[in-house]
Amino acid sequence: MLNDLSGLLKRNDDVTEEELQHAAYALLSRQFLHHNKPRQRKQYNYIVRFQKYFSYLMTATNHDLVINENQRYVGIVPQDYINRLRIDETLFLLSLRAIYDEEIIAFHANDDGSINISLDDFEMRYEQLTGRTLPKVHAELESIMKQFQHFGVIEYGPDEDRPEFKRIIILPTIAALLSGEAIKRIEIYLKDDNVSFENPDNNEKDESEESAS
């Protein structure tokens, strides 16, 4: 790895070791970086430019590197992250992904691939999908929101047109974090803990099988 870095620096005299270290640290601490965020743009550009090096580096730290140049984000997915999640975090992420997919299919996406939803609407959909309610304690809910905002999965705050209401912007990185294979592993993990989740894809599959029979 050190030889790879040394060779990369020799071939590219416009970048320093410190800048690459900073980009790697940004990935590991924030998880997803977006080109449209000025403070993350430089790190995003380095990772896209030297993606082979960063891919090897992240693999060595037990992460998979994700690069989406169309939607202009880069990120990492810990190879064992499902085992680290609490139940409430897992259900929160699954709800984000289910709502994101529904809105994409309905052509409600913004130009950058993100989805807007009010906190009230998210709360209603979350309850429908999980059979549970969001934390009623304000500080607990804010903590979950800020955690996933820090990781670059959502943006959360007052609605621009109606500041008295909160809104969530679900970023396209949710699809990278929760791929199809990851969702299957999470469903097994939830069943082991006797936790149910209404997966719309499963419902559609069941209905199609019934009609076929």
C-alpha positions as YAML, in Angstrom:
chain: A
units: angstrom
residues:
- id: 1
  name: MET
  ca: [0.00, 0.00, 0.00]
- id: 2
  name: LEU
  ca: [2.84, 2.39, 0.82]
- id: 3
  name: ASN
  ca: [4.50, 1.51, -2.48]
- id: 4
  name: ASP
  ca: [1.24, 2.27, -4.30]
- id: 5
  name: LEU
  ca: [1.04, 5.66, -2.61]
- id: 6
  name: SER
  ca: [4.68, 6.45, -3.34]
- id: 7
  name: GLY
  ca: [4.25, 5.58, -7.01]
- id: 8
  name: LEU
  ca: [1.04, 7.57, -7.28]
- id: 9
  name: LEU
  ca: [2.72, 10.66, -5.82]
- id: 10
  name: LYS
  ca: [5.68, 10.34, -8.18]
- id: 11
  name: ARG
  ca: [3.33, 10.19, -11.19]
- id: 12
  name: ASN
  ca: [1.19, 13.09, -9.99]
- id: 13
  name: ASP
  ca: [3.19, 16.02, -8.67]
- id: 14
  name: ASP
  ca: [0.07, 18.19, -8.29]
- id: 15
  name: VAL
  ca: [-1.17, 16.24, -5.27]
- id: 16
  name: THR
  ca: [0.39, 15.71, -1.84]
- id: 17
  name: GLU
  ca: [0.32, 12.81, 0.57]
- id: 18
  name: GLU
  ca: [-1.49, 15.01, 3.11]
- id: 19
  name: GLU
  ca: [-4.29, 15.76, 0.63]
- id: 20
  name: LEU
  ca: [-4.85, 12.07, -0.08]
- id: 21
  name: GLN
  ca: [-4.77, 11.28, 3.63]
- id: 22
  name: HIS
  ca: [-7.37, 13.98, 4.22]
- id: 23
  name: ALA
  ca: [-9.60, 12.50, 1.49]
- id: 24
  name: ALA
  ca: [-9.31, 9.03, 3.05]
- id: 25
  name: TYR
  ca: [-10.10, 10.41, 6.50]
- id: 26
  name: ALA
  ca: [-13.14, 12.26, 5.11]
- id: 27
  name: LEU
  ca: [-14.45, 9.00, 3.64]
- id: 28
  name: LEU
  ca: [-13.94, 7.04, 6.84]
- id: 29
  name: SER
  ca: [-15.46, 9.71, 9.07]
- id: 30
  name: ARG
  ca: [-18.39, 10.85, 6.90]
- id: 31
  name: GLN
  ca: [-19.07, 7.70, 4.82]
- id: 32
  name: PHE
  ca: [-20.50, 9.55, 1.77]
- id: 33
  name: LEU
  ca: [-19.11, 12.67, 0.09]
- id: 34
  name: HIS
  ca: [-20.97, 14.79, -2.45]
- id: 35
  name: HIS
  ca: [-19.59, 16.93, -5.26]
- id: 36
  name: ASN
  ca: [-22.32, 19.53, -4.76]
- id: 37
  name: LYS
  ca: [-21.11, 20.26, -1.22]
- id: 38
  name: PRO
  ca: [-18.23, 22.78, -1.52]
- id: 39
  name: ARG
  ca: [-16.38, 21.47, 1.55]
- id: 40
  name: GLN
  ca: [-16.41, 17.92, 0.17]
- id: 41
  name: ARG
  ca: [-15.74, 18.65, -3.50]
- id: 42
  name: LYS
  ca: [-11.95, 18.50, -3.34]
- id: 43
  name: GLN
  ca: [-11.99, 15.13, -1.58]
- id: 44
  name: TYR
  ca: [-14.63, 13.84, -4.01]
- id: 45
  name: ASN
  ca: [-12.44, 14.81, -6.96]
- id: 46
  name: TYR
  ca: [-9.36, 13.09, -5.52]
- id: 47
  name: ILE
  ca: [-11.28, 9.87, -4.86]
- id: 48
  name: VAL
  ca: [-12.76, 9.79, -8.37]
- id: 49
  name: ARG
  ca: [-9.39, 10.61, -9.92]
- id: 50
  name: PHE
  ca: [-7.48, 7.98, -7.92]
- id: 51
  name: GLN
  ca: [-10.27, 5.49, -7.41]
- id: 52
  name: LYS
  ca: [-8.06, 2.43, -7.87]
- id: 53
  name: TYR
  ca: [-5.82, 3.52, -5.00]
- id: 54
  name: PHE
  ca: [-8.74, 4.41, -2.75]
- id: 55
  name: SER
  ca: [-10.49, 1.15, -3.58]
- id: 56
  name: TYR
  ca: [-7.46, -0.85, -2.41]
- id: 57
  name: LEU
  ca: [-7.12, 1.36, 0.66]
- id: 58
  name: MET
  ca: [-10.77, 1.02, 1.69]
- id: 59
  name: THR
  ca: [-10.73, -2.74, 1.11]
- id: 60
  name: ALA
  ca: [-7.77, -2.94, 3.50]
- id: 61
  name: THR
  ca: [-9.93, -1.22, 6.13]
- id: 62
  name: ASN
  ca: [-12.87, -3.61, 5.59]
- id: 63
  name: HIS
  ca: [-14.92, -1.23, 3.44]
- id: 64
  name: ASP
  ca: [-16.27, -1.36, -0.10]
- id: 65
  name: LEU
  ca: [-15.73, 1.82, -2.13]
- id: 66
  name: VAL
  ca: [-18.75, 3.17, -4.03]
- id: 67
  name: ILE
  ca: [-18.40, 5.76, -6.80]
- id: 68
  name: ASN
  ca: [-21.35, 7.18, -8.72]
- id: 69
  name: GLU
  ca: [-20.18, 9.82, -11.16]
- id: 70
  name: ASN
  ca: [-23.67, 10.30, -12.62]
- id: 71
  name: GLN
  ca: [-25.14, 11.40, -9.30]
- id: 72
  name: ARG
  ca: [-21.74, 12.70, -8.22]
- id: 73
  name: TYR
  ca: [-21.14, 11.03, -4.90]
- id: 74
  name: VAL
  ca: [-18.53, 8.68, -3.49]
- id: 75
  name: GLY
  ca: [-18.76, 6.61, -0.37]
- id: 76
  name: ILE
  ca: [-17.88, 3.51, 1.56]
- id: 77
  name: VAL
  ca: [-19.98, 0.66, 2.89]
- id: 78
  name: PRO
  ca: [-18.50, -1.24, 5.85]
- id: 79
  name: GLN
  ca: [-18.51, -4.94, 5.02]
- id: 80
  name: ASP
  ca: [-20.01, -5.82, 8.40]
- id: 81
  name: TYR
  ca: [-22.14, -2.72, 9.02]
- id: 82
  name: ILE
  ca: [-25.44, -4.61, 9.25]
- id: 83
  name: ASN
  ca: [-24.23, -6.30, 12.43]
- id: 84
  name: ARG
  ca: [-23.41, -2.91, 13.95]
- id: 85
  name: LEU
  ca: [-26.86, -1.35, 13.51]
- id: 86
  name: ARG
  ca: [-29.40, -1.10, 16.30]
- id: 87
  name: ILE
  ca: [-32.96, -2.20, 15.49]
- id: 88
  name: ASP
  ca: [-34.22, 1.39, 15.35]
- id: 89
  name: GLU
  ca: [-31.42, 2.40, 12.99]
- id: 90
  name: THR
  ca: [-32.10, -0.62, 10.77]
- id: 91
  name: LEU
  ca: [-35.81, 0.11, 10.51]
- id: 92
  name: PHE
  ca: [-35.09, 3.78, 9.86]
- id: 93
  name: LEU
  ca: [-32.77, 2.94, 6.94]
- id: 94
  name: LEU
  ca: [-35.16, 0.36, 5.49]
- id: 95
  name: SER
  ca: [-37.97, 2.90, 5.60]
- id: 96
  name: LEU
  ca: [-35.82, 5.49, 3.84]
- id: 97
  name: ARG
  ca: [-35.00, 2.98, 1.10]
- id: 98
  name: ALA
  ca: [-38.62, 1.84, 0.64]
- id: 99
  name: ILE
  ca: [-39.89, 5.43, 0.41]
- id: 100
  name: TYR
  ca: [-37.04, 6.39, -1.92]
- id: 101
  name: ASP
  ca: [-37.88, 3.55, -4.31]
- id: 102
  name: GLU
  ca: [-41.59, 4.40, -4.29]
- id: 103
  name: GLU
  ca: [-40.93, 8.06, -5.09]
- id: 104
  name: ILE
  ca: [-38.43, 7.21, -7.84]
- id: 105
  name: ILE
  ca: [-40.99, 4.92, -9.50]
- id: 106
  name: ALA
  ca: [-43.56, 7.72, -9.24]
- id: 107
  name: PHE
  ca: [-41.11, 10.14, -10.98]
- id: 108
  name: HIS
  ca: [-40.97, 12.42, -7.93]
- id: 109
  name: ALA
  ca: [-37.17, 12.68, -7.82]
- id: 110
  name: ASN
  ca: [-35.31, 15.98, -7.92]
- id: 111
  name: ASP
  ca: [-32.77, 16.67, -10.67]
- id: 112
  name: ASP
  ca: [-29.96, 15.32, -8.47]
- id: 113
  name: GLY
  ca: [-31.83, 12.07, -7.76]
- id: 114
  name: SER
  ca: [-32.88, 13.05, -4.24]
- id: 115
  name: ILE
  ca: [-36.38, 12.79, -2.78]
- id: 116
  name: ASN
  ca: [-38.18, 15.35, -0.60]
- id: 117
  name: ILE
  ca: [-40.61, 14.22, 2.08]
- id: 118
  name: SER
  ca: [-42.09, 16.04, 5.05]
- id: 119
  name: LEU
  ca: [-41.33, 14.69, 8.50]
- id: 120
  name: ASP
  ca: [-45.07, 14.10, 9.03]
- id: 121
  name: ASP
  ca: [-45.32, 12.02, 5.84]
- id: 122
  name: PHE
  ca: [-42.19, 10.09, 6.74]
- id: 123
  name: GLU
  ca: [-43.59, 9.35, 10.19]
- id: 124
  name: MET
  ca: [-46.80, 8.00, 8.65]
- id: 125
  name: ARG
  ca: [-44.94, 5.79, 6.13]
- id: 126
  name: TYR
  ca: [-42.53, 4.59, 8.81]
- id: 127
  name: GLU
  ca: [-45.43, 3.42, 10.97]
- id: 128
  name: GLN
  ca: [-47.05, 1.66, 8.00]
- id: 129
  name: LEU
  ca: [-43.84, -0.14, 7.09]
- id: 130
  name: THR
  ca: [-42.60, -1.09, 10.56]
- id: 131
  name: GLY
  ca: [-45.70, -1.19, 12.74]
- id: 132
  name: ARG
  ca: [-43.81, 1.06, 15.14]
- id: 133
  name: THR
  ca: [-43.72, 4.76, 15.90]
- id: 134
  name: LEU
  ca: [-40.76, 7.08, 15.58]
- id: 135
  name: PRO
  ca: [-39.17, 8.13, 18.87]
- id: 136
  name: LYS
  ca: [-41.45, 10.65, 20.55]
- id: 137
  name: VAL
  ca: [-38.58, 12.16, 22.52]
- id: 138
  name: HIS
  ca: [-37.37, 15.07, 20.39]
- id: 139
  name: ALA
  ca: [-33.70, 14.67, 21.30]
- id: 140
  name: GLU
  ca: [-33.72, 10.96, 20.40]
- id: 141
  name: LEU
  ca: [-35.28, 11.58, 16.98]
- id: 142
  name: GLU
  ca: [-32.92, 14.48, 16.29]
- id: 143
  name: SER
  ca: [-29.97, 12.25, 17.18]
- id: 144
  name: ILE
  ca: [-30.98, 9.63, 14.59]
- id: 145
  name: MET
  ca: [-31.58, 12.29, 11.93]
- id: 146
  name: LYS
  ca: [-28.26, 14.02, 12.57]
- id: 147
  name: GLN
  ca: [-26.41, 10.70, 12.52]
- id: 148
  name: PHE
  ca: [-27.59, 9.82, 9.02]
- id: 149
  name: GLN
  ca: [-27.21, 13.39, 7.86]
- id: 150
  name: HIS
  ca: [-23.58, 13.30, 8.97]
- id: 151
  name: PHE
  ca: [-23.08, 10.09, 6.99]
- id: 152
  name: GLY
  ca: [-24.49, 11.72, 3.84]
- id: 153
  name: VAL
  ca: [-27.66, 9.62, 3.54]
- id: 154
  name: ILE
  ca: [-30.22, 12.35, 4.24]
- id: 155
  name: GLU
  ca: [-30.52, 16.07, 4.75]
- id: 156
  name: TYR
  ca: [-32.82, 17.21, 7.51]
- id: 157
  name: GLY
  ca: [-34.11, 20.59, 8.56]
- id: 158
  name: PRO
  ca: [-36.82, 23.24, 8.19]
- id: 159
  name: ASP
  ca: [-38.78, 23.29, 4.93]
- id: 160
  name: GLU
  ca: [-37.65, 26.20, 2.74]
- id: 161
  name: ASP
  ca: [-41.20, 27.35, 1.99]
- id: 162
  name: ARG
  ca: [-42.67, 26.58, 5.43]
- id: 163
  name: PRO
  ca: [-39.92, 26.86, 8.05]
- id: 164
  name: GLU
  ca: [-42.29, 25.79, 10.83]
- id: 165
  name: PHE
  ca: [-42.33, 22.28, 9.31]
- id: 166
  name: LYS
  ca: [-39.41, 19.83, 9.15]
- id: 167
  name: ARG
  ca: [-38.53, 17.98, 5.95]
- id: 168
  name: ILE
  ca: [-36.21, 15.14, 4.99]
- id: 169
  name: ILE
  ca: [-34.29, 14.95, 1.73]
- id: 170
  name: ILE
  ca: [-33.45, 11.31, 1.02]
- id: 171
  name: LEU
  ca: [-30.23, 11.27, -0.98]
- id: 172
  name: PRO
  ca: [-29.50, 8.67, -3.70]
- id: 173
  name: THR
  ca: [-26.73, 7.29, -1.51]
- id: 174
  name: ILE
  ca: [-29.42, 5.29, 0.32]
- id: 175
  name: ALA
  ca: [-29.49, 2.93, -2.68]
- id: 176
  name: ALA
  ca: [-25.74, 2.38, -2.41]
- id: 177
  name: LEU
  ca: [-25.89, 1.78, 1.33]
- id: 178
  name: LEU
  ca: [-28.84, -0.61, 1.12]
- id: 179
  name: SER
  ca: [-28.35, -2.70, -2.00]
- id: 180
  name: GLY
  ca: [-30.60, -5.64, -2.80]
- id: 181
  name: GLU
  ca: [-28.21, -8.11, -1.17]
- id: 182
  name: ALA
  ca: [-27.91, -5.95, 1.95]
- id: 183
  name: ILE
  ca: [-31.70, -5.78, 2.27]
- id: 184
  name: LYS
  ca: [-31.93, -9.57, 2.14]
- id: 185
  name: ARG
  ca: [-29.35, -9.88, 4.93]
- id: 186
  name: ILE
  ca: [-31.20, -7.29, 7.00]
- id: 187
  name: GLU
  ca: [-34.50, -9.15, 6.59]
- id: 188
  name: ILE
  ca: [-32.84, -12.31, 7.96]
- id: 189
  name: TYR
  ca: [-31.35, -10.27, 10.79]
- id: 190
  name: LEU
  ca: [-34.78, -8.81, 11.68]
- id: 191
  name: LYS
  ca: [-36.50, -12.20, 11.57]
- id: 192
  name: ASP
  ca: [-33.96, -13.57, 14.03]
- id: 193
  name: ASP
  ca: [-35.08, -10.83, 16.44]
- id: 194
  name: ASN
  ca: [-38.79, -11.31, 15.61]
- id: 195
  name: VAL
  ca: [-39.04, -7.84, 14.07]
- id: 196
  name: SER
  ca: [-41.33, -7.40, 11.07]
- id: 197
  name: PHE
  ca: [-40.97, -5.00, 8.17]
- id: 198
  name: GLU
  ca: [-43.47, -4.57, 5.35]
- id: 199
  name: ASN
  ca: [-41.28, -4.89, 2.26]
- id: 200
  name: PRO
  ca: [-43.30, -3.62, -0.74]
- id: 201
  name: ASP
  ca: [-41.25, -5.83, -3.08]
- id: 202
  name: ASN
  ca: [-42.25, -8.94, -1.12]
- id: 203
  name: ASN
  ca: [-45.91, -7.94, -1.25]
- id: 204
  name: GLU
  ca: [-45.78, -7.48, -5.01]
- id: 205
  name: LYS
  ca: [-44.08, -10.87, -5.38]
- id: 206
  name: ASP
  ca: [-46.72, -12.60, -3.25]
- id: 207
  name: GLU
  ca: [-49.57, -11.02, -5.23]
- id: 208
  name: SER
  ca: [-48.04, -12.04, -8.55]
- id: 209
  name: GLU
  ca: [-47.56, -15.61, -7.34]
- id: 210
  name: GLU
  ca: [-51.17, -15.80, -6.16]
- id: 211
  name: SER
  ca: [-52.51, -14.52, -9.46]
- id: 212
  name: ALA
  ca: [-50.34, -17.00, -11.37]
- id: 213
  name: SER
  ca: [-51.71, -19.88, -9.34]
...
